[in-house]
Amino acid sequence: MDDFLLVNETPPQADAAEPVSRAERRDLQTQRILEAAKTCFVRHGFQGASMHQICAEAGMSPGALYRYFASKEAIIEAITDQHRRDDAELYAEMFSNPDVVDGVVQTALERLR
């Protein structure tokens, strides 16, 4: 079923030289939905944003979106899980330096670039 596009659905972006695997396409679509949801949450708040608005922002049909996430709560959970993983990577990078202060400063400078 992943081999066709649904109404108003645009294909995931990838290099023309590299074919996109099913797993990569799924990851790209998931990220697209999460970015659309974040935009809607900023614009309307968690409670004010609807699945319909998220679908419109992502440019996909409700049926396509529901193949990836069962509910708005599942989208929020995926966003928070992603943030936790990003934070864990950041902390691991900071504390990998024997001098904690240098690790914090070094990591902060790398993130600002």
Number of C-alpha atoms within 10 A of each C-alpha: 4 9 6 7 13 15 11 12 15 12 12 13 10 12 7 7 6 7 10 15 9 11 9 13 17 15 14 17 21 18 15 16 22 20 16 18 25 19 17 22 18 11 11 13 12 15 8 12 18 17 17 13 18 24 22 16 17 23 19 21 17 16 11 17 20 13 9 15 16 10 13 17 11 12 19 17 12 16 16 12 12 13 12 12 11 12 12 12 11 16 14 12 14 20 15 12 14 9 10 12 12 13 18 17 12 14 17 13 10 8 9 6 5
